Amino acid sequence: MAKESMKAREVKRAKTVAKYAEKRKALKEAGDYEALQKLKGYMRTFGISRVLFREMANNGLIPGVRKASW
C-alpha cells in the first residue's frame, strides 16, 4: 500500500501536467523547442538544467554539494 505522501505527490504531478498540457502542445506545434526546454527540469538557483547541475556537482564545481545516491 502506498504512503499518503506518495499519493499526494502523484496528485500534484498530475495537476502540473494538466496545467501545462496546452502550453506544451502549442510550443510543439510551433516548433519552439527552446521555450519547451525551459518548461523542463531547471535549477532556478543556478540557472542550469538538472543534468548540468549533476555533472558539475560530480566534478566538484559546486561547493557544498555531495553525491548521495544518484
CHARMM internal coordinates of N, CA and C (Angstrom, degrees):
IC EDIT
DIST 1 N 1 CA 1.4390
DIST 1 CA 1 C 1.5297
ANGL 1 N 1 CA 1 C 108.77
DIST 1 C 2 N 1.2931
ANGL 1 CA 1 C 2 N 116.67
DIHE 1 N 1 CA 1 C 2 N 132.22
DIST 2 N 2 CA 1.4544
ANGL 1 C 2 N 2 CA 121.98
DIHE 1 CA 1 C 2 N 2 CA -177.32
DIST 2 CA 2 C 1.5269
ANGL 2 N 2 CA 2 C 111.08
DIHE 1 C 2 N 2 CA 2 C -73.15
DIST 2 C 3 N 1.3153
ANGL 2 CA 2 C 3 N 114.59
DIHE 2 N 2 CA 2 C 3 N 147.46
DIST 3 N 3 CA 1.4566
ANGL 2 C 3 N 3 CA 119.30
DIHE 2 CA 2 C 3 N 3 CA 176.74
DIST 3 CA 3 C 1.5250
ANGL 3 N 3 CA 3 C 109.77
DIHE 2 C 3 N 3 CA 3 C -70.52
DIST 3 C 4 N 1.3131
ANGL 3 CA 3 C 4 N 114.98
DIHE 3 N 3 CA 3 C 4 N 156.21
DIST 4 N 4 CA 1.4660
ANGL 3 C 4 N 4 CA 119.98
DIHE 3 CA 3 C 4 N 4 CA 179.79
DIST 4 CA 4 C 1.5231
ANGL 4 N 4 CA 4 C 111.50
DIHE 3 C 4 N 4 CA 4 C -62.57
DIST 4 C 5 N 1.3324
ANGL 4 CA 4 C 5 N 117.05
DIHE 4 N 4 CA 4 C 5 N -35.85
DIST 5 N 5 CA 1.4626
ANGL 4 C 5 N 5 CA 119.81
DIHE 4 CA 4 C 5 N 5 CA -179.41
DIST 5 CA 5 C 1.5305
ANGL 5 N 5 CA 5 C 110.93
DIHE 4 C 5 N 5 CA 5 C -66.13
DIST 5 C 6 N 1.3238
ANGL 5 CA 5 C 6 N 116.67
DIHE 5 N 5 CA 5 C 6 N -35.63
DIST 6 N 6 CA 1.4581
ANGL 5 C 6 N 6 CA 120.22
DIHE 5 CA 5 C 6 N 6 CA 178.44
DIST 6 CA 6 C 1.5225
ANGL 6 N 6 CA 6 C 110.62
DIHE 5 C 6 N 6 CA 6 C -68.24
DIST 6 C 7 N 1.3272
ANGL 6 CA 6 C 7 N 116.08
DIHE 6 N 6 CA 6 C 7 N -39.46
DIST 7 N 7 CA 1.4601
ANGL 6 C 7 N 7 CA 120.41
DIHE 6 CA 6 C 7 N 7 CA 177.65
DIST 7 CA 7 C 1.5250
ANGL 7 N 7 CA 7 C 110.36
DIHE 6 C 7 N 7 CA 7 C -63.71
DIST 7 C 8 N 1.3249
ANGL 7 CA 7 C 8 N 116.35
DIHE 7 N 7 CA 7 C 8 N -42.54
DIST 8 N 8 CA 1.4633
ANGL 7 C 8 N 8 CA 121.07
DIHE 7 CA 7 C 8 N 8 CA 179.45
DIST 8 CA 8 C 1.5228
ANGL 8 N 8 CA 8 C 111.06
DIHE 7 C 8 N 8 CA 8 C -64.03
DIST 8 C 9 N 1.3251
ANGL 8 CA 8 C 9 N 116.95
DIHE 8 N 8 CA 8 C 9 N -37.88
DIST 9 N 9 CA 1.4651
ANGL 8 C 9 N 9 CA 121.27
DIHE 8 CA 8 C 9 N 9 CA 178.75
DIST 9 CA 9 C 1.5255
ANGL 9 N 9 CA 9 C 110.96
DIHE 8 C 9 N 9 CA 9 C -64.29
DIST 9 C 10 N 1.3183
ANGL 9 CA 9 C 10 N 116.32
DIHE 9 N 9 CA 9 C 10 N -41.33
DIST 10 N 10 CA 1.4626
ANGL 9 C 10 N 10 CA 120.50
DIHE 9 CA 9 C 10 N 10 CA 178.09
DIST 10 CA 10 C 1.5211
ANGL 10 N 10 CA 10 C 111.63
DIHE 9 C 10 N 10 CA 10 C -64.14
DIST 10 C 11 N 1.3154
ANGL 10 CA 10 C 11 N 117.27
DIHE 10 N 10 CA 10 C 11 N -38.57
DIST 11 N 11 CA 1.4703
ANGL 10 C 11 N 11 CA 121.23
DIHE 10 CA 10 C 11 N 11 CA 177.57
DIST 11 CA 11 C 1.5191
ANGL 11 N 11 CA 11 C 109.70
DIHE 10 C 11 N 11 CA 11 C -64.20
DIST 11 C 12 N 1.3337
ANGL 11 CA 11 C 12 N 116.24
DIHE 11 N 11 CA 11 C 12 N -42.02
DIST 12 N 12 CA 1.4677
ANGL 11 C 12 N 12 CA 121.07
DIHE 11 CA 11 C 12 N 12 CA 179.65
DIST 12 CA 12 C 1.5351
ANGL 12 N 12 CA 12 C 110.42
DIHE 11 C 12 N 12 CA 12 C -63.66
DIST 12 C 13 N 1.3207
ANGL 12 CA 12 C 13 N 116.69
DIHE 12 N 12 CA 12 C 13 N -42.42
DIST 13 N 13 CA 1.4623
ANGL 12 C 13 N 13 CA 120.90
DIHE 12 CA 12 C 13 N 13 CA 178.50
DIST 13 CA 13 C 1.5262
ANGL 13 N 13 CA 13 C 110.98
DIHE 12 C 13 N 13 CA 13 C -62.30
DIST 13 C 14 N 1.3167
ANGL 13 CA 13 C 14 N 116.33
DIHE 13 N 13 CA 13 C 14 N -43.29
DIST 14 N 14 CA 1.4633
ANGL 13 C 14 N 14 CA 120.42
DIHE 13 CA 13 C 14 N 14 CA -179.56
DIST 14 CA 14 C 1.5281
ANGL 14 N 14 CA 14 C 110.88
DIHE 13 C 14 N 14 CA 14 C -62.55
DIST 14 C 15 N 1.3342
ANGL 14 CA 14 C 15 N 116.80
DIHE 14 N 14 CA 14 C 15 N -39.74
DIST 15 N 15 CA 1.4649
ANGL 14 C 15 N 15 CA 120.42
DIHE 14 CA 14 C 15 N 15 CA 177.87
DIST 15 CA 15 C 1.5225
ANGL 15 N 15 CA 15 C 110.99
DIHE 14 C 15 N 15 CA 15 C -64.44
DIST 15 C 16 N 1.3245
ANGL 15 CA 15 C 16 N 116.65
DIHE 15 N 15 CA 15 C 16 N -40.70
DIST 16 N 16 CA 1.4714
ANGL 15 C 16 N 16 CA 120.77
DIHE 15 CA 15 C 16 N 16 CA 179.75
DIST 16 CA 16 C 1.5192
ANGL 16 N 16 CA 16 C 110.69
DIHE 15 C 16 N 16 CA 16 C -65.23
DIST 16 C 17 N 1.3174
ANGL 16 CA 16 C 17 N 116.93
DIHE 16 N 16 CA 16 C 17 N -42.00
DIST 17 N 17 CA 1.4698
ANGL 16 C 17 N 17 CA 120.93
DIHE 16 CA 16 C 17 N 17 CA 178.65
DIST 17 CA 17 C 1.5182
ANGL 17 N 17 CA 17 C 110.21
DIHE 16 C 17 N 17 CA 17 C -62.22
DIST 17 C 18 N 1.3189
ANGL 17 CA 17 C 18 N 116.15
DIHE 17 N 17 CA 17 C 18 N -44.97
DIST 18 N 18 CA 1.4613
ANGL 17 C 18 N 18 CA 120.28
DIHE 17 CA 17 C 18 N 18 CA 179.87
DIST 18 CA 18 C 1.5280
ANGL 18 N 18 CA 18 C 111.56
DIHE 17 C 18 N 18 CA 18 C -64.97
DIST 18 C 19 N 1.3318
ANGL 18 CA 18 C 19 N 115.91
DIHE 18 N 18 CA 18 C 19 N -36.09
DIST 19 N 19 CA 1.4624
ANGL 18 C 19 N 19 CA 120.93
DIHE 18 CA 18 C 19 N 19 CA -178.16
DIST 19 CA 19 C 1.5359
ANGL 19 N 19 CA 19 C 111.34
DIHE 18 C 19 N 19 CA 19 C -63.78
DIST 19 C 20 N 1.3222
ANGL 19 CA 19 C 20 N 117.26
DIHE 19 N 19 CA 19 C 20 N -39.92
DIST 20 N 20 CA 1.4591
ANGL 19 C 20 N 20 CA 120.99
DIHE 19 CA 19 C 20 N 20 CA -175.00
DIST 20 CA 20 C 1.5269
ANGL 20 N 20 CA 20 C 113.96
DIHE 19 C 20 N 20 CA 20 C -102.32
DIST 20 C 21 N 1.3157
ANGL 20 CA 20 C 21 N 119.40
DIHE 20 N 20 CA 20 C 21 N 4.91
DIST 21 N 21 CA 1.4615
ANGL 20 C 21 N 21 CA 122.20
DIHE 20 CA 20 C 21 N 21 CA -176.00
DIST 21 CA 21 C 1.5252
ANGL 21 N 21 CA 21 C 111.96
DIHE 20 C 21 N 21 CA 21 C -60.25
DIST 21 C 22 N 1.3179
ANGL 21 CA 21 C 22 N 117.37
DIHE 21 N 21 CA 21 C 22 N -47.87
DIST 22 N 22 CA 1.4705
ANGL 21 C 22 N 22 CA 120.44
DIHE 21 CA 21 C 22 N 22 CA -179.24
DIST 22 CA 22 C 1.5239
ANGL 22 N 22 CA 22 C 111.21
DIHE 21 C 22 N 22 CA 22 C -64.97
DIST 22 C 23 N 1.3237
ANGL 22 CA 22 C 23 N 116.22
DIHE 22 N 22 CA 22 C 23 N -41.83
DIST 23 N 23 CA 1.4631
ANGL 22 C 23 N 23 CA 120.61
DIHE 22 CA 22 C 23 N 23 CA -179.23
DIST 23 CA 23 C 1.5286
ANGL 23 N 23 CA 23 C 110.68
DIHE 22 C 23 N 23 CA 23 C -64.14
DIST 23 C 24 N 1.3398
ANGL 23 CA 23 C 24 N 116.97
DIHE 23 N 23 CA 23 C 24 N -43.08
DIST 24 N 24 CA 1.4614
ANGL 23 C 24 N 24 CA 121.06
DIHE 23 CA 23 C 24 N 24 CA 177.90
DIST 24 CA 24 C 1.5280
ANGL 24 N 24 CA 24 C 110.92
DIHE 23 C 24 N 24 CA 24 C -61.89
DIST 24 C 25 N 1.3227
ANGL 24 CA 24 C 25 N 116.25
DIHE 24 N 24 CA 24 C 25 N -43.01
DIST 25 N 25 CA 1.4650
ANGL 24 C 25 N 25 CA 121.04
DIHE 24 CA 24 C 25 N 25 CA -179.29
DIST 25 CA 25 C 1.5257
ANGL 25 N 25 CA 25 C 110.42
DIHE 24 C 25 N 25 CA 25 C -62.06
DIST 25 C 26 N 1.3347
ANGL 25 CA 25 C 26 N 116.59
DIHE 25 N 25 CA 25 C 26 N -44.82
DIST 26 N 26 CA 1.4625
ANGL 25 C 26 N 26 CA 120.83
DIHE 25 CA 25 C 26 N 26 CA -179.80
DIST 26 CA 26 C 1.5319
ANGL 26 N 26 CA 26 C 110.89
DIHE 25 C 26 N 26 CA 26 C -64.27
DIST 26 C 27 N 1.3146
ANGL 26 CA 26 C 27 N 117.49
DIHE 26 N 26 CA 26 C 27 N -40.54
DIST 27 N 27 CA 1.4655
ANGL 26 C 27 N 27 CA 120.58
DIHE 26 CA 26 C 27 N 27 CA 179.91
DIST 27 CA 27 C 1.5254
ANGL 27 N 27 CA 27 C 111.49
DIHE 26 C 27 N 27 CA 27 C -67.67
DIST 27 C 28 N 1.3311
ANGL 27 CA 27 C 28 N 116.86
DIHE 27 N 27 CA 27 C 28 N -37.81
DIST 28 N 28 CA 1.4653
ANGL 27 C 28 N 28 CA 120.21
DIHE 27 CA 27 C 28 N 28 CA 177.96
DIST 28 CA 28 C 1.5213
ANGL 28 N 28 CA 28 C 110.80
DIHE 27 C 28 N 28 CA 28 C -65.55
DIST 28 C 29 N 1.3215
ANGL 28 CA 28 C 29 N 116.91
DIHE 28 N 28 CA 28 C 29 N -43.47
DIST 29 N 29 CA 1.4639
ANGL 28 C 29 N 29 CA 120.52
DIHE 28 CA 28 C 29 N 29 CA 179.57
DIST 29 CA 29 C 1.5192
ANGL 29 N 29 CA 29 C 111.53
DIHE 28 C 29 N 29 CA 29 C -64.80
DIST 29 C 30 N 1.3325
ANGL 29 CA 29 C 30 N 116.82
DIHE 29 N 29 CA 29 C 30 N -36.00
DIST 30 N 30 CA 1.4609
ANGL 29 C 30 N 30 CA 121.22
DIHE 29 CA 29 C 30 N 30 CA 179.99
DIST 30 CA 30 C 1.5230
ANGL 30 N 30 CA 30 C 111.60
DIHE 29 C 30 N 30 CA 30 C -78.16
DIST 30 C 31 N 1.3291
ANGL 30 CA 30 C 31 N 117.37
DIHE 30 N 30 CA 30 C 31 N -16.16
DIST 31 N 31 CA 1.4582
ANGL 30 C 31 N 31 CA 120.87
DIHE 30 CA 30 C 31 N 31 CA -179.05
DIST 31 CA 31 C 1.5196
ANGL 31 N 31 CA 31 C 112.84
DIHE 30 C 31 N 31 CA 31 C 77.45
DIST 31 C 32 N 1.3202
ANGL 31 CA 31 C 32 N 117.76
DIHE 31 N 31 CA 31 C 32 N 20.27
DIST 32 N 32 CA 1.4647
ANGL 31 C 32 N 32 CA 122.27
DIHE 31 CA 31 C 32 N 32 CA -179.89
DIST 32 CA 32 C 1.5231
ANGL 32 N 32 CA 32 C 108.78
DIHE 31 C 32 N 32 CA 32 C -89.29
DIST 32 C 33 N 1.3250
ANGL 32 CA 32 C 33 N 115.81
DIHE 32 N 32 CA 32 C 33 N 79.01
DIST 33 N 33 CA 1.4493
ANGL 32 C 33 N 33 CA 120.81
DIHE 32 CA 32 C 33 N 33 CA -175.09
DIST 33 CA 33 C 1.5267
ANGL 33 N 33 CA 33 C 112.40
DIHE 32 C 33 N 33 CA 33 C -75.72
DIST 33 C 34 N 1.3113
ANGL 33 CA 33 C 34 N 117.35
DIHE 33 N 33 CA 33 C 34 N -22.60
DIST 34 N 34 CA 1.4659
ANGL 33 C 34 N 34 CA 120.24
DIHE 33 CA 33 C 34 N 34 CA 176.77
DIST 34 CA 34 C 1.5316
ANGL 34 N 34 CA 34 C 109.95
DIHE 33 C 34 N 34 CA 34 C -66.65
DIST 34 C 35 N 1.3104
ANGL 34 CA 34 C 35 N 117.48
DIHE 34 N 34 CA 34 C 35 N -45.25
DIST 35 N 35 CA 1.4658
ANGL 34 C 35 N 35 CA 121.32
DIHE 34 CA 34 C 35 N 35 CA 177.84
DIST 35 CA 35 C 1.5275
ANGL 35 N 35 CA 35 C 110.37
DIHE 34 C 35 N 35 CA 35 C -68.27
DIST 35 C 36 N 1.3205
ANGL 35 CA 35 C 36 N 116.87
DIHE 35 N 35 CA 35 C 36 N -35.10
DIST 36 N 36 CA 1.4589
ANGL 35 C 36 N 36 CA 120.81
DIHE 35 CA 35 C 36 N 36 CA 178.65
DIST 36 CA 36 C 1.5289
ANGL 36 N 36 CA 36 C 110.08
DIHE 35 C 36 N 36 CA 36 C -65.41
DIST 36 C 37 N 1.3142
ANGL 36 CA 36 C 37 N 116.49
DIHE 36 N 36 CA 36 C 37 N -38.81
DIST 37 N 37 CA 1.4639
ANGL 36 C 37 N 37 CA 121.15
DIHE 36 CA 36 C 37 N 37 CA 179.04
DIST 37 CA 37 C 1.5226
ANGL 37 N 37 CA 37 C 111.27
DIHE 36 C 37 N 37 CA 37 C -63.14
DIST 37 C 38 N 1.3202
ANGL 37 CA 37 C 38 N 117.28
DIHE 37 N 37 CA 37 C 38 N -33.52
DIST 38 N 38 CA 1.4664
ANGL 37 C 38 N 38 CA 120.91
DIHE 37 CA 37 C 38 N 38 CA -179.72
DIST 38 CA 38 C 1.5151
ANGL 38 N 38 CA 38 C 112.12
DIHE 37 C 38 N 38 CA 38 C -68.27
DIST 38 C 39 N 1.3309
ANGL 38 CA 38 C 39 N 118.00
DIHE 38 N 38 CA 38 C 39 N -19.41
DIST 39 N 39 CA 1.4590
ANGL 38 C 39 N 39 CA 120.93
DIHE 38 CA 38 C 39 N 39 CA 177.25
DIST 39 CA 39 C 1.5246
ANGL 39 N 39 CA 39 C 111.64
DIHE 38 C 39 N 39 CA 39 C -78.78
DIST 39 C 40 N 1.3318
ANGL 39 CA 39 C 40 N 117.00
DIHE 39 N 39 CA 39 C 40 N -17.29
DIST 40 N 40 CA 1.4636
ANGL 39 C 40 N 40 CA 120.93
DIHE 39 CA 39 C 40 N 40 CA -176.28
DIST 40 CA 40 C 1.5162
ANGL 40 N 40 CA 40 C 110.78
DIHE 39 C 40 N 40 CA 40 C -83.59
DIST 40 C 41 N 1.3329
ANGL 40 CA 40 C 41 N 117.26
DIHE 40 N 40 CA 40 C 41 N -170.00
DIST 41 N 41 CA 1.4574
ANGL 40 C 41 N 41 CA 123.09
DIHE 40 CA 40 C 41 N 41 CA -176.80
DIST 41 CA 41 C 1.5217
ANGL 41 N 41 CA 41 C 112.57
DIHE 40 C 41 N 41 CA 41 C -51.07
DIST 41 C 42 N 1.3268
ANGL 41 CA 41 C 42 N 117.07
DIHE 41 N 41 CA 41 C 42 N 131.76
DIST 42 N 42 CA 1.4545
ANGL 41 C 42 N 42 CA 121.91
DIHE 41 CA 41 C 42 N 42 CA -172.66
DIST 42 CA 42 C 1.5141
ANGL 42 N 42 CA 42 C 108.90
DIHE 41 C 42 N 42 CA 42 C -154.11
DIST 42 C 43 N 1.2997
ANGL 42 CA 42 C 43 N 116.48
DIHE 42 N 42 CA 42 C 43 N 128.53
DIST 43 N 43 CA 1.4591
ANGL 42 C 43 N 43 CA 121.30
DIHE 42 CA 42 C 43 N 43 CA 178.25
DIST 43 CA 43 C 1.5182
ANGL 43 N 43 CA 43 C 107.72
DIHE 42 C 43 N 43 CA 43 C -94.47
DIST 43 C 44 N 1.3254
ANGL 43 CA 43 C 44 N 116.69
DIHE 43 N 43 CA 43 C 44 N 98.34
DIST 44 N 44 CA 1.4636
ANGL 43 C 44 N 44 CA 121.87
DIHE 43 CA 43 C 44 N 44 CA -174.34
DIST 44 CA 44 C 1.5251
ANGL 44 N 44 CA 44 C 112.89
DIHE 43 C 44 N 44 CA 44 C -58.09
DIST 44 C 45 N 1.3046
ANGL 44 CA 44 C 45 N 117.16
DIHE 44 N 44 CA 44 C 45 N -39.05
DIST 45 N 45 CA 1.4565
ANGL 44 C 45 N 45 CA 120.37
DIHE 44 CA 44 C 45 N 45 CA -177.57
DIST 45 CA 45 C 1.5182
ANGL 45 N 45 CA 45 C 111.44
DIHE 44 C 45 N 45 CA 45 C -60.60
DIST 45 C 46 N 1.3349
ANGL 45 CA 45 C 46 N 116.51
DIHE 45 N 45 CA 45 C 46 N -39.75
DIST 46 N 46 CA 1.4500
ANGL 45 C 46 N 46 CA 120.74
DIHE 45 CA 45 C 46 N 46 CA -175.17
DIST 46 CA 46 C 1.5243
ANGL 46 N 46 CA 46 C 113.17
DIHE 45 C 46 N 46 CA 46 C -101.86
DIST 46 C 47 N 1.3131
ANGL 46 CA 46 C 47 N 118.03
DIHE 46 N 46 CA 46 C 47 N -14.42
DIST 47 N 47 CA 1.4559
ANGL 46 C 47 N 47 CA 121.15
DIHE 46 CA 46 C 47 N 47 CA -179.94
DIST 47 CA 47 C 1.5135
ANGL 47 N 47 CA 47 C 113.12
DIHE 46 C 47 N 47 CA 47 C 71.15
DIST 47 C 48 N 1.3416
ANGL 47 CA 47 C 48 N 116.95
DIHE 47 N 47 CA 47 C 48 N 31.11
DIST 48 N 48 CA 1.4651
ANGL 47 C 48 N 48 CA 121.08
DIHE 47 CA 47 C 48 N 48 CA -179.21
DIST 48 CA 48 C 1.5255
ANGL 48 N 48 CA 48 C 109.29
DIHE 47 C 48 N 48 CA 48 C -133.98
DIST 48 C 49 N 1.3261
ANGL 48 CA 48 C 49 N 115.88
DIHE 48 N 48 CA 48 C 49 N 167.60
DIST 49 N 49 CA 1.4646
ANGL 48 C 49 N 49 CA 120.57
DIHE 48 CA 48 C 49 N 49 CA 177.99
DIST 49 CA 49 C 1.5195
ANGL 49 N 49 CA 49 C 109.72
DIHE 48 C 49 N 49 CA 49 C -75.99
DIST 49 C 50 N 1.3173
ANGL 49 CA 49 C 50 N 115.76
DIHE 49 N 49 CA 49 C 50 N 163.69
DIST 50 N 50 CA 1.4623
ANGL 49 C 50 N 50 CA 119.81
DIHE 49 CA 49 C 50 N 50 CA -179.06
DIST 50 CA 50 C 1.5264
ANGL 50 N 50 CA 50 C 111.84
DIHE 49 C 50 N 50 CA 50 C -65.47
DIST 50 C 51 N 1.3380
ANGL 50 CA 50 C 51 N 116.83
DIHE 50 N 50 CA 50 C 51 N -32.19
DIST 51 N 51 CA 1.4606
ANGL 50 C 51 N 51 CA 120.97
DIHE 50 CA 50 C 51 N 51 CA -179.40
DIST 51 CA 51 C 1.5304
ANGL 51 N 51 CA 51 C 110.00
DIHE 50 C 51 N 51 CA 51 C -68.28
DIST 51 C 52 N 1.3338
ANGL 51 CA 51 C 52 N 116.26
DIHE 51 N 51 CA 51 C 52 N -45.58
DIST 52 N 52 CA 1.4561
ANGL 51 C 52 N 52 CA 120.13
DIHE 51 CA 51 C 52 N 52 CA 178.45
DIST 52 CA 52 C 1.5266
ANGL 52 N 52 CA 52 C 110.38
DIHE 51 C 52 N 52 CA 52 C -65.57
DIST 52 C 53 N 1.3296
ANGL 52 CA 52 C 53 N 117.69
DIHE 52 N 52 CA 52 C 53 N -38.45
DIST 53 N 53 CA 1.4581
ANGL 52 C 53 N 53 CA 121.59
DIHE 52 CA 52 C 53 N 53 CA 176.40
DIST 53 CA 53 C 1.5280
ANGL 53 N 53 CA 53 C 110.14
DIHE 52 C 53 N 53 CA 53 C -58.16
DIST 53 C 54 N 1.3314
ANGL 53 CA 53 C 54 N 116.26
DIHE 53 N 53 CA 53 C 54 N -44.51
DIST 54 N 54 CA 1.4625
ANGL 53 C 54 N 54 CA 121.08
DIHE 53 CA 53 C 54 N 54 CA -179.75
DIST 54 CA 54 C 1.5282
ANGL 54 N 54 CA 54 C 111.30
DIHE 53 C 54 N 54 CA 54 C -63.33
DIST 54 C 55 N 1.3272
ANGL 54 CA 54 C 55 N 116.90
DIHE 54 N 54 CA 54 C 55 N -44.76
DIST 55 N 55 CA 1.4619
ANGL 54 C 55 N 55 CA 120.88
DIHE 54 CA 54 C 55 N 55 CA 179.42
DIST 55 CA 55 C 1.5259
ANGL 55 N 55 CA 55 C 111.12
DIHE 54 C 55 N 55 CA 55 C -62.43
DIST 55 C 56 N 1.3291
ANGL 55 CA 55 C 56 N 116.03
DIHE 55 N 55 CA 55 C 56 N -43.44
DIST 56 N 56 CA 1.4545
ANGL 55 C 56 N 56 CA 119.96
DIHE 55 CA 55 C 56 N 56 CA -179.83
DIST 56 CA 56 C 1.5302
ANGL 56 N 56 CA 56 C 110.87
DIHE 55 C 56 N 56 CA 56 C -66.39
DIST 56 C 57 N 1.3229
ANGL 56 CA 56 C 57 N 117.65
DIHE 56 N 56 CA 56 C 57 N -38.64
DIST 57 N 57 CA 1.4672
ANGL 56 C 57 N 57 CA 121.11
DIHE 56 CA 56 C 57 N 57 CA 178.41
DIST 57 CA 57 C 1.5244
ANGL 57 N 57 CA 57 C 110.65
DIHE 56 C 57 N 57 CA 57 C -65.73
DIST 57 C 58 N 1.3198
ANGL 57 CA 57 C 58 N 117.37
DIHE 57 N 57 CA 57 C 58 N -40.88
DIST 58 N 58 CA 1.4637
ANGL 57 C 58 N 58 CA 120.93
DIHE 57 CA 57 C 58 N 58 CA 177.89
DIST 58 CA 58 C 1.5164
ANGL 58 N 58 CA 58 C 112.04
DIHE 57 C 58 N 58 CA 58 C -63.57
DIST 58 C 59 N 1.3165
ANGL 58 CA 58 C 59 N 117.06
DIHE 58 N 58 CA 58 C 59 N -33.28
DIST 59 N 59 CA 1.4680
ANGL 58 C 59 N 59 CA 121.46
DIHE 58 CA 58 C 59 N 59 CA 179.49
DIST 59 CA 59 C 1.5207
ANGL 59 N 59 CA 59 C 112.25
DIHE 58 C 59 N 59 CA 59 C -84.70
DIST 59 C 60 N 1.3298
ANGL 59 CA 59 C 60 N 117.92
DIHE 59 N 59 CA 59 C 60 N -1.51
DIST 60 N 60 CA 1.4587
ANGL 59 C 60 N 60 CA 121.74
DIHE 59 CA 59 C 60 N 60 CA 178.05
DIST 60 CA 60 C 1.5090
ANGL 60 N 60 CA 60 C 113.86
DIHE 59 C 60 N 60 CA 60 C 77.52
DIST 60 C 61 N 1.3391
ANGL 60 CA 60 C 61 N 117.48
DIHE 60 N 60 CA 60 C 61 N 21.55
DIST 61 N 61 CA 1.4596
ANGL 60 C 61 N 61 CA 121.14
DIHE 60 CA 60 C 61 N 61 CA -177.46
DIST 61 CA 61 C 1.5227
ANGL 61 N 61 CA 61 C 113.07
DIHE 60 C 61 N 61 CA 61 C -86.00
DIST 61 C 62 N 1.3352
ANGL 61 CA 61 C 62 N 117.44
DIHE 61 N 61 CA 61 C 62 N -12.79
DIST 62 N 62 CA 1.4601
ANGL 61 C 62 N 62 CA 121.51
DIHE 61 CA 61 C 62 N 62 CA 178.83
DIST 62 CA 62 C 1.5241
ANGL 62 N 62 CA 62 C 107.35
DIHE 61 C 62 N 62 CA 62 C -114.19
DIST 62 C 63 N 1.3281
ANGL 62 CA 62 C 63 N 117.50
DIHE 62 N 62 CA 62 C 63 N 109.07
DIST 63 N 63 CA 1.4672
ANGL 62 C 63 N 63 CA 119.76
DIHE 62 CA 62 C 63 N 63 CA -176.59
DIST 63 CA 63 C 1.5271
ANGL 63 N 63 CA 63 C 112.18
DIHE 62 C 63 N 63 CA 63 C -66.14
DIST 63 C 64 N 1.3231
ANGL 63 CA 63 C 64 N 115.28
DIHE 63 N 63 CA 63 C 64 N 142.95
DIST 64 N 64 CA 1.4572
ANGL 63 C 64 N 64 CA 120.94
DIHE 63 CA 63 C 64 N 64 CA 176.64
DIST 64 CA 64 C 1.5148
ANGL 64 N 64 CA 64 C 114.63
DIHE 63 C 64 N 64 CA 64 C 86.63
DIST 64 C 65 N 1.3170
ANGL 64 CA 64 C 65 N 118.32
DIHE 64 N 64 CA 64 C 65 N 0.20
DIST 65 N 65 CA 1.4611
ANGL 64 C 65 N 65 CA 121.27
DIHE 64 CA 64 C 65 N 65 CA -179.71
DIST 65 CA 65 C 1.5255
ANGL 65 N 65 CA 65 C 107.62
DIHE 64 C 65 N 65 CA 65 C -109.49
DIST 65 C 66 N 1.3349
ANGL 65 CA 65 C 66 N 115.09
DIHE 65 N 65 CA 65 C 66 N 125.31
DIST 66 N 66 CA 1.4502
ANGL 65 C 66 N 66 CA 119.98
DIHE 65 CA 65 C 66 N 66 CA 177.74
DIST 66 CA 66 C 1.5143
ANGL 66 N 66 CA 66 C 109.33
DIHE 65 C 66 N 66 CA 66 C -119.65
DIST 66 C 67 N 1.3017
ANGL 66 CA 66 C 67 N 115.93
DIHE 66 N 66 CA 66 C 67 N 150.61
DIST 67 N 67 CA 1.4612
ANGL 66 C 67 N 67 CA 121.29
DIHE 66 CA 66 C 67 N 67 CA 180.00
DIST 67 CA 67 C 1.5252
ANGL 67 N 67 CA 67 C 108.97
DIHE 66 C 67 N 67 CA 67 C -71.05
DIST 67 C 68 N 1.3161
ANGL 67 CA 67 C 68 N 115.44
DIHE 67 N 67 CA 67 C 68 N 131.07
DIST 68 N 68 CA 1.4583
ANGL 67 C 68 N 68 CA 120.96
DIHE 67 CA 67 C 68 N 68 CA 177.27
DIST 68 CA 68 C 1.5324
ANGL 68 N 68 CA 68 C 107.44
DIHE 67 C 68 N 68 CA 68 C -101.23
DIST 68 C 69 N 1.3123
ANGL 68 CA 68 C 69 N 117.48
DIHE 68 N 68 CA 68 C 69 N -99.21
DIST 69 N 69 CA 1.4655
ANGL 68 C 69 N 69 CA 121.33
DIHE 68 CA 68 C 69 N 69 CA 177.31
DIST 69 CA 69 C 1.5065
ANGL 69 N 69 CA 69 C 108.43
DIHE 68 C 69 N 69 CA 69 C -136.57
DIST 69 C 70 N 1.2788
ANGL 69 CA 69 C 70 N 116.88
DIHE 69 N 69 CA 69 C 70 N 74.55
DIST 70 N 70 CA 1.4574
ANGL 69 C 70 N 70 CA 121.87
DIHE 69 CA 69 C 70 N 70 CA 179.64
DIST 70 CA 70 C 1.4505
ANGL 70 N 70 CA 70 C 106.48
DIHE 69 C 70 N 70 CA 70 C -122.46
END
COOR INIT
IC SEED 1 N 1 CA 1 C
IC BUILD
